[in-house]
């Protein structure tokens, strides 16, 4: 909780300065806006700091398949068969109940000005399950983490604002969205314990190299991603203003020049666990790993 307060302050500052004047836009098509809004593929190192169970690694496999008529289309679709896998540092190094999150999203470019700003509307339909069909609870009343059935479906609606700041040679993104899990779209056992109404806000900044080179061949040297989610519905009898409703994630990414498609990242996460049946666990964890940044300029 102590760490989350300075992160909130940083998020507020980033939000306030992000509407500065934009100049000499280097190029940001709708497909790049969409890819930034999708979760990157990554794999962590076995050196987490915090209260996460000992892991060999956590991997997020999140390829995106773009559907559009032509390059300059204002409307496009994205198919993403996302899978999150955790291999535990235990006997036989088990991979427990992966999270399967297939999703389809649509993006519409609402505005495209010469000042370097973009505003895009998006909608997403997704399914989240763990591929198990066992009882949700064990005989002692605890949640069945080994084979318990977890399944929910949801849709998300939001806006992505994009701009370029020449003074610092950085591209910036602001996102706000609502994620909704209708009650009849999720398991009965999840209702009242798993939040079905989530307000997401995010600020992303990509620091570009001084020498841009040929367009399409440059990756950002650094990127910073600050995300905050607030659970808005009635969940676990929490007070409406309880700080535990807040979930924050800060990711710092570095792309060294000697690597082409991957880079190194450090991330701090505070909030409930996002790994299917583990949703009742609360995490405060710092971790390190390698990540694929798909954004190119």
Residue pairs with C-beta under 8 A, 6 or more apart in sequence:
1 243
1 270
3 268
3 270
3 284
4 243
4 246
4 248
4 270
7 226
7 228
7 248
7 250
7 268
7 270
8 228
8 246
8 248
10 226
10 250
11 201
11 203
11 226
11 228
11 248
14 203
14 205
14 226
15 174
15 201
15 203
18 161
18 163
18 172
18 174
18 203
19 163
20 163
20 165
20 167
21 115
22 115
22 116
22 117
22 163
22 164
22 165
22 166
23 115
23 116
23 164
23 165
23 166
24 116
24 164
24 166
25 114
25 115
25 116
25 164
26 164
26 171
26 208
26 212
26 215
26 297
27 215
27 297
28 118
28 162
28 164
28 171
29 71
29 72
30 68
30 73
30 74
30 76
30 107
30 109
30 118
30 120
31 66
31 68
31 76
32 295
32 296
33 107
33 109
33 118
33 120
33 160
33 162
33 173
34 64
34 66
34 76
34 78
34 105
34 107
34 120
34 122
35 64
35 78
35 294
35 295
36 160
36 173
36 204
36 295
37 105
37 107
37 122
37 160
37 173
37 175
38 62
38 64
38 78
38 80
38 105
38 294
39 60
39 62
39 82
40 60
40 62
40 291
40 292
40 293
40 294
41 59
41 60
41 61
41 62
41 63
41 291
41 292
42 59
42 60
42 265
42 289
42 290
42 291
42 292
43 57
43 58
43 59
43 60
43 289
43 290
44 55
44 57
44 58
44 59
44 287
44 288
44 289
45 57
45 287
45 288
45 289
46 54
46 55
46 56
46 57
46 89
47 287
47 288
48 54
48 55
48 285
48 286
48 287
49 285
49 286
49 287
50 283
50 284
50 285
50 286
50 287
51 282
51 283
51 284
51 285
52 283
52 285
52 287
53 88
54 88
54 89
54 90
55 86
55 87
55 88
55 89
56 87
56 88
56 89
56 93
57 86
57 87
57 289
58 84
58 85
58 86
58 87
58 287
58 289
59 84
59 85
59 86
59 87
60 82
60 83
60 84
60 85
61 82
61 83
61 84
61 85
62 80
62 82
62 83
63 80
63 81
64 78
64 79
64 80
64 294
65 78
65 79
65 80
66 76
66 77
66 78
67 76
67 77
67 78
67 79
68 75
68 76
68 77
74 108
74 109
75 106
75 107
75 108
75 109
76 106
76 107
77 104
77 105
77 106
77 107
78 104
78 105
78 106
78 107
79 103
79 104
80 101
80 102
80 103
80 104
80 105
81 102
82 100
82 101
82 102
82 103
83 98
83 99
83 100
83 101
84 98
84 99
84 101
84 274
84 275
85 95
85 98
85 99
86 95
86 96
86 98
86 275
87 93
87 94
87 95
88 94
88 95
88 96
96 145
96 146
97 130
97 131
97 132
97 145
97 146
97 147
97 150
97 276
97 277
98 130
98 131
99 128
99 129
99 130
99 274
99 275
99 276
100 127
100 128
100 129
100 130
100 131
101 126
101 127
101 128
102 126
102 127
103 124
103 125
103 126
103 127
104 124
104 125
104 126
105 122
105 123
105 124
105 125
106 122
106 123
106 124
107 120
107 121
107 122
108 120
108 121
108 122
109 118
109 119
109 120
110 119
110 120
110 121
111 117
111 118
111 119
112 118
116 163
116 164
117 161
117 162
117 163
118 160
118 161
118 162
118 163
119 159
119 160
119 161
119 162
120 159
120 160
120 162
121 158
121 159
122 156
122 157
122 158
122 159
122 160
122 177
123 155
123 156
123 157
124 155
124 156
124 157
125 153
125 154
125 155
126 153
126 154
126 155
126 156
127 151
127 152
127 153
128 150
128 151
128 152
128 153
128 154
128 276
129 149
129 150
129 151
129 152
129 276
130 148
130 149
130 150
130 151
130 276
130 277
132 147
132 148
132 149
132 150
132 277
133 147
133 149
134 144
134 146
134 147
134 148
134 149
135 144
135 148
135 149
136 143
136 144
136 148
136 149
136 150
136 187
136 189
137 143
137 144
137 148
137 189
138 144
143 277
143 280
144 277
145 277
145 278
148 277
149 187
150 187
150 190
150 276
150 277
150 279
151 186
151 187
152 181
152 185
152 186
152 187
152 190
152 194
152 196
153 181
153 182
153 185
153 186
154 179
154 180
154 181
154 182
154 185
154 196
155 179
155 180
156 177
156 178
156 179
156 180
156 200
157 177
157 178
157 180
158 175
158 176
158 177
158 178
158 200
159 175
159 176
159 177
160 173
160 174
160 175
161 173
161 174
161 175
162 171
162 172
162 173
162 174
163 171
163 172
164 170
164 171
164 172
165 171
165 172
168 207
169 207
169 208
169 209
169 210
170 205
170 206
170 207
170 208
171 205
171 206
171 208
171 220
171 297
172 203
172 204
172 205
172 206
173 202
173 203
173 204
173 205
174 202
174 203
175 200
175 201
175 202
175 203
175 204
176 199
176 200
176 201
176 202
177 199
177 200
178 197
178 198
178 199
178 200
179 197
179 198
179 199
179 200
180 196
180 197
180 198
181 194
181 195
181 196
181 197
182 196
183 191
183 196
186 194
186 196
192 234
192 235
192 236
193 235
193 236
193 279
193 280
194 235
194 279
195 231
195 232
195 233
195 235
196 233
196 235
197 231
197 232
197 233
198 229
198 230
198 231
198 232
199 229
199 230
199 232
200 227
200 228
200 229
201 227
201 228
201 229
202 225
202 226
202 227
202 228
203 224
203 225
203 226
204 223
204 224
204 225
204 226
205 223
205 224
205 225
206 220
206 222
206 223
206 295
207 220
207 221
207 222
207 223
208 218
208 220
208 221
208 297
209 218
209 220
209 221
212 218
212 297
215 297
216 296
216 297
217 296
218 296
218 297
219 255
219 263
219 293
219 295
219 296
219 297
220 255
220 293
220 295
220 297
221 254
221 255
222 252
222 253
222 254
222 255
223 251
223 252
223 253
223 255
223 293
223 295
224 250
224 251
224 252
224 253
225 249
225 250
225 251
225 252
225 253
226 248
226 249
226 250
226 251
227 248
227 249
227 250
227 251
228 246
228 247
228 248
228 249
229 246
229 247
229 248
229 271
230 245
230 246
230 247
231 238
231 245
231 247
232 245
235 245
238 244
238 245
244 282
246 270
246 271
247 269
247 270
247 271
247 272
248 268
248 269
248 270
248 271
249 267
249 268
249 269
249 270
249 271
250 267
250 268
251 265
251 266
251 267
252 265
252 266
252 267
253 263
253 264
253 265
253 291
253 293
254 263
254 264
254 265
255 263
255 293
256 263
256 264
261 292
262 290
262 291
262 292
263 290
263 291
263 293
264 288
264 289
264 290
264 291
265 288
265 289
265 290
265 291
266 286
266 287
266 288
267 286
267 287
267 288
267 289
268 285
268 286
269 283
269 284
269 285
269 287
270 283
270 284
271 282
271 283
272 279
272 280
272 281
272 282
272 283
273 279
273 280
273 281
273 282
273 283
